[in-house]
Amino acid sequence: MAGGWARDGAVSEQIEASISDELARMRAQKRPVGESLTHCVECEEPIPEKRRLALPGVKLCLECQQDRDSSFKTRGGINRRGSKDSQLK
């Protein structure tokens, strides 16, 4: 059932498009590749061998990585419908 001027299934298509966009963005995120460094790029402390073996290509020690992860900010979603209600935030 569509509402207003939208055709049947339009809302479902918008939801599926949003999900596929987010999945593509997540897959495109770069992961560390190559040989791990022995010392952290930021603080120059030694990176434990177990961490280097577990994450090939790691360049940060655990503490610096935790600091970076805690400062991560979520991004806003995409307003595909452009409704006035969603623009009044």
HELIX and SHEET records of a PDB file:
HELIX    1   1 ALA A   10  ALA A   28  1                                  19    
HELIX    2   2 GLU A   49  ALA A   54  1                                   6    
HELIX    3   3 LEU A   62  SER A   70  1                                   9    
HELIX    4   4 LYS A   84  GLN A   87  1                                   4    
END                                                                             
